[in-house]
């Protein structure tokens, strides 16, 4: 009944560090939720993407993850990314809304 679980691998760790340890073209499907550019802070580490000071810095950090995903994904395979619009504030962004 649960045979499919025997062919899957789950990792718990820093996403960029875990991906760097995987061989090229070895992942058939990846699913994740990125830290949404400082919406949540998960640690006090400078390497934590959630600790970005602005959207541009987040995108620089996120680029390392994307590069590693491209390297490890098998050709023609899929990535599912949970994403959302980020709320803005008058104090930090100059307007109230979503970006």
C-alpha positions in Angstrom: 0.0 0.0 0.0 2.8 2.5 0.8 5.4 1.1 -1.6 5.8 4.5 -3.2 7.3 5.9 0.0 10.3 3.5 -0.4 11.3 5.4 -3.6 11.2 8.9 -2.2 13.7 10.9 -0.2 13.0 13.8 2.1 15.7 16.2 3.3 15.7 18.5 6.3 18.3 21.2 6.2 19.5 24.4 4.5 18.1 24.1 1.0 21.2 25.4 -0.8 23.5 23.3 1.3 21.5 20.1 0.7 21.2 20.8 -3.0 24.9 21.4 -3.3 25.4 17.8 -2.0 23.2 16.2 -4.7 24.5 14.9 -8.0 23.6 16.6 -11.3 20.3 15.5 -12.9 19.3 13.5 -9.9 15.9 15.0 -8.8 12.7 14.1 -10.5 10.4 16.6 -8.6 10.9 19.3 -6.1 8.2 21.1 -4.0 8.9 23.9 -1.6 7.8 27.2 -0.1 10.4 30.0 -0.2 10.8 32.4 2.7 9.0 35.3 0.9 11.6 38.1 1.1 11.7 39.0 4.8 8.0 38.3 5.5 9.1 35.7 8.1 12.4 35.4 9.9 13.4 31.9 10.6 16.9 32.4 12.2 19.4 35.2 12.8 21.8 33.8 10.2 22.9 36.1 7.4 22.5 33.1 5.1 18.8 32.8 5.9 16.9 34.2 2.8 14.2 35.5 5.2 16.7 37.9 6.7 17.0 40.0 3.5 17.0 43.7 3.9 15.0 44.3 0.7 13.5 42.5 -2.3 16.7 42.9 -4.4 18.8 41.3 -1.7 16.3 38.4 -1.4 16.4 37.8 -5.2 20.2 37.7 -5.1 20.0 35.0 -2.3 17.2 33.2 -4.1 19.3 33.0 -7.2 21.7 30.5 -5.5 18.8 28.2 -4.8 17.5 28.5 -8.4 20.9 27.7 -9.9 21.3 24.6 -7.8 17.7 23.4 -8.6 18.5 23.8 -12.3 21.6 21.7 -11.9 20.0 18.8 -9.9 16.7 18.5 -11.8 16.5 15.8 -14.4 15.7 17.2 -17.9 12.0 17.7 -18.4 11.1 17.4 -14.7 9.0 19.7 -12.5 9.3 22.1 -9.6 6.3 23.2 -7.6 6.8 26.5 -5.7 4.3 27.9 -3.2 4.2 31.6 -3.8 2.1 34.6 -2.8 1.7 38.3 -3.1 3.6 40.1 -0.4 1.8 42.8 1.7 3.3 46.3 1.7 3.1 49.0 4.3 3.1 52.8 4.1 6.0 53.0 6.5 8.3 50.5 4.6 7.1 50.8 1.0 5.4 54.1 0.8 2.0 52.6 0.0 -0.4 50.0 1.3 -1.1 47.1 -1.0 0.5 44.0 -2.4 3.7 43.4 -4.4 
